[in-house]
């Protein structure tokens, strides 16, 4: 008698992620979230442009303390395993301090 076992690979999918657009003021902390599942467990990668910012297994939060205006732009979260990959992007819009804007436009 022989036992046959099958192993299945499951492409990655997102189980939790940040909104597609994030607005915050200059000097605030940027917190982006991305969680994925699949088999094998996917790596979660955060990038901005061609720069890899972070790579971890299962779930990750990308934190950029006291973001500057130049920190705005498109951030991409990608989940990767042997069965494939899936990505989504978050547009981060950084505005000047509200106090400055209120004072400036009076």
N, C-alpha and C positions, 0 to 999 in steps of 0.2 A: 504494500500500500504506500502510495506516495502522496504527500501533501503539496498542493500547489498554492503558492501565495502570490498575490498580485500586489504590486506597489503602484500607487497612483500619484501623479504629480498634479498639484492644484495651482493654477496661476495666481499671482498675488492680486489682492483687492484691498481697497481701503475700508477700514472699519470706523475710522474717525479722522476728521480733517478740519482744518481751519476754513473760515469763509473765503470765498474767491477774491474778495476785496477787503483789505484791512486799512483803516484810517487811524492815524495816531499823530500826536504832536511831537515835534522835535524835543529830544531829551527824555521821552518815555521809553520804557522797555518794550521791545518787540517780542512777542511770544507766539510762535506758530506751532501747530500740533499736526501730527501725522502718525496714524497707526495703521498697520497692515496685517493681513493674515494670508496664508497659503501653505503649500506643502511641496518642498521644504520651506521653512520659515524664511520670509523675505528679508533682505537688507533694505533699510529705509535710508535714502540719500536726500539731502537738501543741497541745492545748488542755486547760484545766482550767476547768470551768464555762463561763462566757462569755468567758474570757480566752484569746486566742491567744498561745501561748508561743513558737512557732517555726514557720517555714515554709521548706522547702528542696526541691530536686529530688532524686529517686531514693532516697537513704537519709539518715537522720538519727539522731543520738543526742541525747536530751534529758538534759542534765546539770544537776542542782541541787546545788551543793556545800553540805555541812553542813546538811542538811535539818532543819527544826524540826518539832515535832509538828503545827503548823497546816498544814504542807506535805502532810500525808496527804490522801487522797481519790481520786477517780476522774480519771485522766488519759486523754484520748482521742487516738488517732492516726488521722488520716484521710488517705487517698491519693485525689487528685482529678486527673482529666484530662477531655478533651472527651467521652470515652465513658462517664463516670460517676464514682462515688466508692464507697469502701468504708471502714468504720471499725471499730475495736475499742477496748475500754477496758481499762485496767490499774488495779486497785485497789491503791493504795499505803498500807500501814499502817505508821505510825511509832510505835515504842514508846520509852519512856524507857530510858536506859542500863541494861544488865543488872546492872551493879554496884549501881546504885541500887535496883533491884528486889530483888536478893538481900539487900541490907542491910535494906531496908524490911520484908520478909516474914519475917525471922528471929525 
